[in-house]
Amino acid sequence: MNHLPLHHQLAGVREKQWSPRELWEAHRREEDSYRAFVTRFDDFVEPAPGPLHGAMLTIKDSLHIAGLPTTCGSRYPLAPRPAHDAASVAKLKAAGATLLGKTNCPEFLANYETDNAITGWTANPWDRSRSAGGSSGGEAAAIAAGLSAGGVGSDGGGSIRLPAHFCGIAGLKPTPGRVSAVGHVPEIAHPGGLLGVVGPMARTVTDVRLLFNVLAGYDPADPFSVPFEPRPVDLRGLRIGVVESFPMSPETATALRQAADLLGGTEIFSFSGFVSAHACWHFFFNVLTDSFKREIIARDPNLAHWTGLELLQNPPAQPSGADVVKQFALRDKLRAALLRQMQDVPVLLAPACAVPAFRHRERNWDGIGLLDAMSCLTPFNLLGMPALTVPFALSSEGLPLGVQLIGRPYTEELLLAVGEQLEELRGLDLCELS
C-alpha cells in the first residue's frame, strides 16, 4: 500500500481499508538502502483530523522541525536547534499528516547531486548507479522508493524539479510567497527569496495539488508572501508554448514533442532572454554567495564536502555593489519581457533537464555540461515564476523522463490542472513502476 499514490492512500484511510498506523508500519518496513534519510522517526503519533489525515510525509533537511537540528547536509553549524516548526511543517501537521523523517541534501543545498559527509550519497531508486538529483534528492528518492508518500522540498535553481525528474515523481516550484518559507535554512530574504521557494513533491500531480492546497496561504512573516485569491481555472482554448531552445539529449527532445502532441494547442515559443536569465541566476545563486560559503568553510576546511565546494568560483568571486544593482536591473527587464510575451501564451512546456538521471559525479553528456543541462530550470527561479515537473516517459535505459510546465506568477492552479491533464493523457502510471 505504501507504493500507492498519496490520494489513494488517503482514500483507503477514509474508507477504513487501512488505518494511519498500518500505513505508517508499511512505510517503516521499507529499508532505506538509498540513504534518502538523515533522520527517521521511530514513534507513531496519532494524526490530527484534517484533509491529510493519514498522509505519511517527509521533510527536506533544510526545514525546521522543532527540537531537531537542521543540517542542510553540512557538518558546519548553520542554524541553532529550532524551538518551532517551519511554517510548512506546522501546516502539514495541523492538516493531519504524519511525519516519517527528514531527508538528505547536499552541503549548503549547493549541488545537483545529493551527497554529504553526514549520510553519504543518495542513490536513485530506479538505478542505484544514478543520482537522485539535488538538492531535494533525499526527498525525491524517499517518495519514489515508497519510503514516503510525499513531502516538502525547496528550490533555488531546480532543486525540487530536477530530483523529481530524475526519480520519476512530480514536484512544484511555486511563485515566491505562495507557500511560506519561514523556517527554512538559509532564511528567505533578498536576493535569496527571489530564487528559493518551498514546495510540495509527490508521486503524482494530483498528490502535489493536495499538498499545495494545504501549504499555500498568506504568511506575514514571509517577506514575499501576499494575500492572494486564486481564480477559477478554465483550460478551454489554452495556448501552450513549447520551448525547444534549451540543450537537450535526443530522448529528452522526443519526450518533449510527445508531451506537446498529447496536450494539443501547442506552438513553438522562443524567448531570446533565456541565456541571459541563466547567467543572471548564476550570479545570484553562485557568484554572490561565494564569499559567504568561503567564510563558513574557513572555520575548519577539514569539515567541507565536495558538494559544497564544486560550484565555488575560481578565482574567488568579489562582486561590487554596482554589479549587484546591474544584475537586479537585468533581472527585472528580463522578467517584464517574458511576461509580455506570455500574455497570450500563459503556459510553457519545456524539458525538466537536458538529460535523465546521471551517474555519480558525471558532468558532461555529449558536450552538454552540468550547468548547461540545468539551464531549462534556473531562469524560472530568477524570474519568480511557478514551474511543475510532471513524470512523463522512460528512456531507453529505463530511466524517468519528466517535462516541465511553467506559468506566469500566481498561476499554480492552472499549472496543476494542465499537469493532471497530461498525467491522464499519458496513461502510464510511472509511480507504480519504481
N, C-alpha and C positions, 0 to 999 in steps of 0.2 A: 504493500500500500504506500510505502514511503517514496516510490518512484512515480506515483501518480502526480499530475499537476495539482497545484495548491487548491484550485477551485473544486476539483474532485474530492480532495481530502476533506475540505470544509463541508461539502455536501454529505459525505459519509458521516461526519460528526453530527450534523443536523438531523440526519435520518437514522441515527443511532446504529449504523453499521459497525462503528468502532468508536471508542472513547478517545479523548485527548491523551490519556495515559497510554493507551495502546499505540497511538501514533508516535508518541514520544519514545516508547520502547522499540518500535520498529526502526526509527531513525537512529537510536542509540546502538542498535545491534550492528549497524554498518561500521566496519573498521575504517578509520581514517588513514588509509595506506597512501594517500596522495599528499599528506602534510598540508591539508587545507586549513586546519585549525591552529590557532595559537592557544586557545583555552576551550575545553568542552565542559559544560556544566553537568555535574553528576546527579543533581537532585531534581526530581519532578516537582513543579509548583502548579497547583490547580489554577488554570487561567480564569481571568475575569470574563463575564459575558460580554459579547460585542460582535461586530462583524467579522473579526478574525479569531473567534473562539475556536481553539484547537489548531491554529496555524503554528507549525514548527519552523521557526525562523532563526537566522544567524545575522551577525552584525560585523562589518569590517572593523578591524582593529585600528581604525583612525577615529572612531566614535566612542564617546564616553559611556561606560556602564558604571554606575555608582559603586565605588569601593574597589574597582579593578584598575590595573594600570592600562594606559593607552600607549602602546609602544610605537605604532607606525613602523613596525619592522626593524626597530633600531635598539641597540644596547645603550645608546645615549639617553639620558632622562630628558624627554622632550616636553613633558607636561606633568604637573603634580597629579597624584591619585585623586580622581574626582569624587566629590560628595554627591553629585547629582547625575542622573542620566542625561544623555544628549536628547534634544527635543524630539528627534525621530524615534529614539528608543522608547521614550515615555509614551508617545502616541501609539506605538505598536502594542505595548503592554496594556494600555488603557482599552485598546480595541479587542483584547482577549488573546493576543499572541503569546506563545511560549518561546523563550529564547534558549537556543541549544548551545551557544558559544560565540566566541569571537574568532574571526577568520584572518588568514595570513595576508601580508602585503610586503612589498619591497621596502628597503630602508628609505625613509623620508617620503614614501609614496612616489619615488622619483625614477621609476623604471617601468618598462613594458614587460618585464618578467617578475614573477613573484618568487623571491629568494631573499634570505636574510641570515644573519648569524645566530638568530634565536631558534628558528624552527627548521631552516633549510629550504630547499627548492620545492615548490608546489607543482606536482605533475598534473597533466591533463587527463581526466578520466577516459577520454576517447582513445588516447595513445600515451602511455606513460613516458615515452621518449620526447613528448612535445610539451611546450609551455602552456600553462593555463592563462597566460597573459598577466598584465598588471595595469594599475596597481591593485584592483579589486580581484586579483586572481584567486585567492583563497575562497572568496565568496562565490565566484563562478564555479570553481571546482566542487565545492561542497554541494551546491544546488544540482549540478549535473550528475554527481555521483549518488544522489539520493540521501546525502547526509543532512540535507536541509531542504525545505520546500520553497524557500525564497528568503529574501533579506534585503539589507541596505548596504550600498557601496557609495563611493564618491568618485567624481570625475572632473579632473582638471586638464586633461589632454587626451581623453579617450578611455579613462580608467574604469568606467563601467562598460562602455560599448565594446571595447576590444576584448576583454575577458569573456563577455557574453558571446561574441562572435567565435572566439577560439573554442569555447566549451559547449556551443550549441544551445544556448539559452537566450532569453530576452532581457534587455536592460535599457532603462530610460535615464537620460541626462536631462533633467528639467531646465526650464528657464531659471536663472538665478533668483532665489527668493520664493519660488513656488513651494518648495519643501525647505523647511527651516534647517539651516546648517549650524545652529547653535549646539555646542558640544562636540564640534569636530576639531581635530588637530591636523594641520595648523588652524588657528582661528580664521574665520571668514572675515576679511577686511580688504580694502583696496590695496593692491590690484588683484589679490588672490581671489576675492569673491566674484570678480568678473569672469574668472576662468573656472573656479572649482565649485561644484554643487554636490548635494547629497541626493541620491535617487534609488529607486527600487530595482531589484533584479529577481527573476523567477524563471520557471521553465517555459511559460507561455506569455504572450502579450496580455491575455485575459487575466492571468495571475498578476502581472505587473500593474494592470489597471486597478485591481482590487487593492493592492498595496498603496498605489498612488492616491487613491480616494481617501485612504486613512491618513497618509502622510502630508498631503497638501493642505495649505492653510496659512493664514497671516500670523506672523510672529514678530511683534515689535522689537524683540531682542536681536533679530537678524537684520542687519543694515540694508539688505537687498530685498526684504520682504515688503509687499504692498497688498492692501486689501484688493481682492480680485474675485469677480463672479464669472465663472466660465459660461460661454454661450452654448446654445444647443448646436449639435454637430449635424451637418447635412452633407452627405457625400455625393449627392446628385450633381453631375456636371463638373466634378472636381478635376482640376488640371494638375498634373504631376510632372515636374521637370526631372528628367534623368540626366545625371551628371556623369559623363564618361571621360572627363579630362584628367581624373586622378590616376596616378600609377596603379596598375592592376595586373595580376597574373592572368593568363588566358582563361583559366577556370573561374576566376573571380568575375571577369568580364562577362562570361557566359551566364553565370548565375544572375548577374545584374540585369542582363537583357531578358532572361526568362521571367524574372520578377516583374519587369516592366510590361511584358506581354500579358501576364496574368492580371495585372491591375487594370490595364487599359487606360485610355485617356491620358497617355503619357506623351511627352515631347522632349526633345533634346534641350537641355538647359546649359548655357555657357556663361560663366562669370570670370572675367579676367583677373579679378582680385583674389582668387583663392591662394595663389602662390604667395602673394604679399601677406595675406592673412596668416598663413602657416609660419612665415618668417617673423611676423609680429608676435604671434603666440610664443614662438621660441624665445623671443626677447623677454617676455614677461615670465614665462614658466622656468626657463633655464638661466638665461643671462642675468636677469635682475635678481634671482635668488641665489646665484653662485656664491656671493660673499657670505650670506647667512649660513649656507651649508658648510662652507670652509671654516667659519668661526666655531661651529659645533664640532667639526672633525678635529680642529686644532686642540681641543681639550684633551683628547687622547687618540691619536691616529690609529693606535692598535685596535680600537673598537670598531673602526669603519668597515663597511662591507662593500663589495664591488657594485651592488645595485645602487648605492648612494653616491658612488664615485664616477660611474660611467659617463654621465652626461654633464659633469663639471667642465667648465670651459678651460681650454688650454691655448694661450696663456689665460690666467685668471681674469674674469670679467670685471671691468671697472666703469660701468655706465655713469654718465653725468646726469644731473638734474635735467638739463636740456634734452638729453637723449630720451629720458622718460616722458617728458612733455610731448616730444615729437611722436613717440610711439602711441601715446594716448590719442593724439590728434589723428594719426593714421588709422587707428582702430575705429574711431568714430566715423571717419569718411568711408571706410570700407563697409561698415555696418549699414550706414544710410544708403549706400549704393546698392547693396544686396537686397535690402528690404524694398527699395523702389522696384527692383527687377522682379521681386517675388509678389508684387501686389496682385497680379492676376494668376500667378502660379504658386499657390500657398504651401505646397508640399514638394520637397525634393527627394529623389531616390538616388542613393549613392552607395558605393561599397562601404563596408564596415572596417575594412583593412585591405591592403593590396594583396595579401596572401593569407592562406589558412594558418593554423597554429604551427609555429616553427619549433625547431629543436633547441635544446638548451644552449643559449648564448650564440645562436645562429644570427647573423647580422646582414646578410646580403642574399638577394634572390634574383638571379639573372640581371644584375645591375641595379636593382631597387634596394637602397639602403634602409636602415631602421627608421629614421625619421621621415624619409620619403614615403615609406609604407604606411605611416600614420597620418600623412598629410590630408587624408579624407576625413579625419576626426577632429583635428585641432582647430580649424577655422571656426567651428561652431561653439567651441569653448570661448575663443577670443570674442566672438560676436554675440554671445549671450543668447543663443538660440536653442530650443529644445531639440533633442535627437534621440532616436529609438533604434536599437539593434533588434532585428527580427531574424531568428534562425530560419534558413530557407532551404538549403540543399546540402549535399555531401560531395566532397571532392573525390577524385579517382582513388585516393588513398583512404577514403572513408572518414575524412575529417569534416567538421561542420563548416559551412559557408553561410555567413549571415549577410543581410543587406541593411542599409541604414536609411531611415526616414527622418527628414529634417523639416521643421516648421518655423514659422515666424514666432516671435516671443509670445508666450502665454497661450499657445495652441496645443498643449499636451493632449487634451481630449480628442482633438482632430487626429493627431498622430496615432494615438492608441486605437481609434476607430479604424483607420487605414491599416494599421498593423494587424488588428484582429481579422479584417477582411482578407489580408494577404495570407494569414495563417489558415483561414478556411479554404481559400483557393488553392493553397499549396497542398493540402490534403495529408501529406506525410507528417506524422507526429514525431519529430526528432527527439523529443524528450524521452520517449519510450524506447529509443534505440541505444541510449547512452549506458 
